[in-house]
Amino acid sequence: LVGQLPDVVWSGTPDGTITFISRNIARVCGFTPNELTGAPAGFWFARTHPEDVEALRAVWSAAAGTCSEVEFRWLARNNEWRWLRARVSQVTDETGRDLTHGIFIDVTEQKRLEEHIRQVQKMEALGQLTGGVAHDFNNILTVVVGNGELLRASLPEHDDRREDLDAILEAGERGRS
């Protein structure tokens, strides 16, 4: 049953030593169960992203009888950060020994999609903002150019001010385009 689950099932001690981990860890992080089982507690935390270590330690070493969830980044064998969501349960076995059981779910692709959606939303907001600014700017230039054309029509053909007015109208048209 454990081997057929797409997630990683594991068991360990509250200090972070893994005593069992399902074979799906190889697919998720590139390490075999034999490489992780019995590894010193520091191994797991050393590969955890520095910003996530404290939250992971807190969940991993919580009091018996608790069940917690945490998302954290873990450095896979190929030196790529993987996002894992851990659901961790603290229990005391029949001998009085504290144990930590849990499931790791690889949420890396979901995190990438969320980041992509955030970037798309930022670009969409920026597009709306620039579109609004351009629209407002165009409205201002329409008044300037429209009044400039009316003024030019009222000036005599050889008026010295026509050259300045033509420069204003040309700049207004460039701004609109």
C-alpha positions as CSV (number, residue, x, y, z in Angstrom):
1,L,0.0,0.0,0.0
2,V,2.7,2.5,1.0
3,G,4.7,1.7,-2.2
4,Q,1.7,2.4,-4.4
5,L,1.0,5.9,-3.0
6,P,2.4,8.8,-5.0
7,D,3.4,10.5,-1.8
8,V,6.3,9.7,0.5
9,V,5.4,8.0,3.7
10,W,8.0,8.1,6.5
11,S,8.6,7.6,10.2
12,G,11.3,8.9,12.4
13,T,12.4,10.3,15.8
14,P,11.5,13.8,17.1
15,D,15.1,14.9,16.6
16,G,14.9,14.3,12.8
17,T,16.4,10.9,12.3
18,I,14.5,8.9,9.6
19,T,13.7,5.3,10.7
20,F,11.6,4.4,7.6
21,I,10.9,6.2,4.3
22,S,9.0,4.9,1.3
23,R,10.7,4.3,-2.0
24,N,8.9,7.3,-3.6
25,I,11.5,9.5,-2.1
26,A,13.8,8.5,-4.9
27,R,11.3,9.8,-7.5
28,V,10.7,13.1,-5.5
29,C,14.3,13.9,-4.3
30,G,16.7,11.4,-6.0
31,F,17.8,9.7,-2.7
32,T,17.0,6.1,-2.1
33,P,15.4,5.0,1.2
34,N,18.6,3.3,2.2
35,E,20.5,6.6,1.9
36,L,18.1,8.4,4.2
37,T,17.1,5.8,6.7
38,G,19.3,6.1,9.8
39,A,21.1,9.2,8.5
40,P,21.9,11.7,11.2
41,A,19.2,14.1,12.1
42,G,21.3,17.0,10.8
43,F,21.3,15.6,7.2
44,W,17.6,16.3,6.6
45,F,17.8,19.8,8.1
46,A,21.1,20.6,6.3
47,R,19.3,20.1,3.0
48,T,16.3,22.2,4.1
49,H,16.2,25.8,2.8
50,P,17.5,28.1,5.5
51,E,14.3,30.1,5.6
52,D,12.3,27.0,6.2
53,V,14.4,25.1,8.8
54,E,12.8,26.7,11.9
55,A,9.2,25.9,10.8
56,L,10.2,22.3,9.8
57,R,11.9,21.7,13.1
58,A,8.9,23.0,15.1
59,V,6.5,20.7,13.3
60,W,8.9,17.7,13.4
61,S,9.5,18.0,17.2
62,A,6.0,19.0,18.3
63,A,4.4,17.4,21.3
64,A,3.1,13.9,21.2
65,G,-0.5,13.7,20.1
66,T,-0.3,16.6,17.7
67,C,-0.7,16.7,14.0
68,S,0.7,19.6,12.0
69,E,1.4,20.6,8.4
70,V,4.2,22.6,6.9
71,E,5.5,23.4,3.4
72,F,9.3,23.7,3.0
73,R,12.0,23.6,0.3
74,W,14.4,20.7,0.3
75,L,17.5,20.3,-1.8
76,A,17.2,17.2,-4.0
77,R,20.2,15.1,-5.1
78,N,20.3,17.1,-8.4
79,N,20.7,20.4,-6.4
80,E,17.2,21.5,-7.4
81,W,14.9,22.9,-4.7
82,R,11.8,20.8,-4.3
83,W,8.8,22.1,-2.5
84,L,7.4,19.5,0.0
85,R,4.2,19.7,2.0
86,A,4.6,17.6,5.1
87,R,1.8,16.4,7.3
88,V,3.4,15.3,10.5
89,S,1.9,13.3,13.4
90,Q,3.6,12.9,16.8
91,V,2.8,9.7,18.6
92,T,4.1,7.7,21.6
93,D,4.4,4.0,21.0
94,E,3.4,1.2,23.4
95,T,7.0,1.4,24.9
96,G,6.7,5.1,25.7
97,R,9.0,6.1,22.9
98,D,8.1,9.3,21.0
99,L,7.8,8.8,17.2
100,T,7.2,11.1,14.3
101,H,5.2,9.8,11.3
102,G,4.3,11.7,8.2
103,I,3.7,12.1,4.6
104,F,5.6,14.3,2.1
105,I,3.7,15.5,-0.8
106,D,5.7,17.0,-3.7
107,V,4.1,20.3,-4.5
108,T,6.9,21.7,-6.6
109,E,4.9,21.9,-9.8
110,Q,2.0,23.5,-8.0
111,K,4.3,26.2,-6.6
112,R,5.7,26.8,-10.1
113,L,2.2,27.2,-11.5
114,E,1.3,29.5,-8.6
115,E,4.4,31.7,-9.3
116,H,3.6,31.7,-13.0
117,I,0.0,32.8,-12.3
118,R,1.3,35.6,-10.0
119,Q,3.6,36.8,-12.7
120,V,0.7,36.8,-15.2
121,Q,-1.5,38.7,-12.8
122,K,1.3,41.3,-12.3
123,M,1.7,41.7,-16.0
124,E,-2.0,42.0,-16.5
125,A,-2.2,44.6,-13.7
126,L,0.7,46.5,-15.3
127,G,-1.0,46.3,-18.7
128,Q,-4.3,47.7,-17.2
129,L,-2.4,50.5,-15.5
130,T,-0.4,51.5,-18.6
131,G,-3.5,51.2,-20.7
132,G,-5.3,53.6,-18.3
133,V,-2.5,56.0,-18.2
134,A,-2.2,56.0,-22.0
135,H,-6.0,56.6,-22.3
136,D,-5.9,59.5,-19.9
137,F,-2.8,60.9,-21.6
138,N,-4.5,60.6,-25.0
139,N,-7.5,62.5,-23.6
140,I,-5.3,65.3,-22.5
141,L,-3.5,65.4,-25.8
142,T,-6.8,65.4,-27.7
143,V,-7.7,68.7,-26.0
144,V,-4.3,70.2,-26.6
145,V,-4.2,69.1,-30.3
146,G,-7.8,70.0,-30.9
147,N,-7.4,73.5,-29.4
148,G,-4.1,73.9,-31.3
149,E,-5.8,73.1,-34.6
150,L,-8.6,75.6,-33.8
151,L,-5.9,78.2,-32.9
152,R,-3.9,77.5,-36.1
153,A,-7.1,78.0,-38.2
154,S,-7.6,81.4,-36.6
155,L,-4.1,82.6,-37.3
156,P,-3.2,84.4,-40.5
157,E,-1.1,82.4,-43.0
158,H,2.2,84.3,-42.4
159,D,1.9,84.7,-38.6
160,D,5.2,84.1,-36.8
161,R,3.4,82.1,-34.1
162,R,2.3,79.4,-36.6
163,E,5.8,77.8,-36.5
164,D,5.7,77.4,-32.7
165,L,2.1,76.1,-32.9
166,D,3.1,73.6,-35.6
167,A,5.8,72.3,-33.2
168,I,3.3,72.0,-30.4
169,L,0.8,70.1,-32.7
170,E,3.6,67.8,-34.0
171,A,4.7,66.9,-30.4
172,G,1.0,66.3,-29.5
173,E,0.6,63.9,-32.4
174,R,3.8,62.1,-31.5
175,G,2.5,61.8,-27.9
176,R,-0.8,60.3,-29.1
177,S,0.9,57.8,-31.4
